[in-house]
Amino acid sequence: MAKSKRSLLLEAASTIIVEQGISHLTLDEVAARAGVSKGGLLYHFASKDELIKGLNEETIREFRELLQQELEETGSYTKSYLLATLRQLEGCGRYNASSSMLAAIATNMEMIQLWDEDYQRFRTEMVKEGLSFEAGMVIRLVADGLLYSRLFNSDPPSQEEGRRVIQFLLEFIDKETDK
């Protein structure tokens, strides 16, 4: 099935951010990378802010899909959150969470609030699963830290190291919920 022009544009934007940095994210560059006219890009995204908002919305939607797939396997929202984060770090999916967050931070901090609904759900679900507030926050903040260390290229762990950290946290959840 052919990708929609909208998807091509979002993938191009994500790729540009990852490969060249946020400063190279221009509407002209995105259109050229996607093989779409600038008019075609403007049909889907009236501005750079709209493009970045769309990138974040699609990244969130994709994360939710990964989380739901993991939830069907594990039955635990908290574990699924970690495993979906790992899958994003390993490049599963079309969009790069780090690139969409970086674009939001660099252009309009209010766009980061698009992620708040998922953070609030995490808080609710961790309590339902019997995790203390402190344990839940450690888990979420480590998952965020894995993404952010890659986002800012600040000593990011290798994929294997990331897997080991996630595995440690999965075992930690089992110990915490067995109390």
TAVEN-V383254 format. One record per backbone hydrogen bond with DSSP energy under -0.5 kcal/mol. CO is the residue of the C=O (numbers start at 1). NH is the residue of the N-H. Records with the same first field share a line. If there is no record, write none. Layout:
CO = NH / NH
This chain:
4 = 8
5 = 9
6 = 10
7 = 11
8 = 12
9 = 13
10 = 14
11 = 15
12 = 16
13 = 17
14 = 18
15 = 19
16 = 20 / 21
17 = 21
21 = 24
22 = 25
24 = 26
26 = 30
27 = 31
28 = 32
29 = 33
30 = 34
31 = 35 / 36
32 = 35
37 = 41
38 = 42
39 = 43
40 = 44
41 = 44 / 45
47 = 51
48 = 52
49 = 53
50 = 54
51 = 55
52 = 56
53 = 57
54 = 58
55 = 59
56 = 60
57 = 61
58 = 62
59 = 63
60 = 64
61 = 65
62 = 66
63 = 67
64 = 68
65 = 69
66 = 70
67 = 71
68 = 72
69 = 73
70 = 73 / 74
71 = 75
76 = 80
77 = 81
78 = 82
79 = 83
80 = 84
81 = 85
82 = 86
83 = 87
84 = 88
85 = 89
86 = 90
87 = 92
88 = 91
95 = 97
96 = 100
97 = 101
98 = 102
99 = 103
100 = 104
101 = 105
102 = 106
103 = 107
104 = 108
108 = 111
109 = 112
110 = 113
111 = 114
112 = 115
113 = 116
115 = 118 / 119
116 = 120
117 = 121
118 = 122
119 = 123
120 = 124
121 = 125
122 = 126
123 = 127
124 = 128
125 = 129
126 = 131
127 = 130
132 = 136
133 = 137
134 = 138
135 = 139
136 = 140
137 = 141
138 = 142
139 = 143
140 = 144
141 = 145
142 = 146
143 = 147
144 = 148
145 = 149
146 = 150
147 = 151
148 = 152
149 = 154
150 = 153
153 = 155
158 = 162
159 = 163
160 = 164
161 = 165
162 = 166
163 = 167
164 = 168
165 = 169
166 = 170
167 = 171
168 = 172
169 = 173
170 = 174
171 = 175
172 = 176
173 = 177
174 = 178
176 = 179
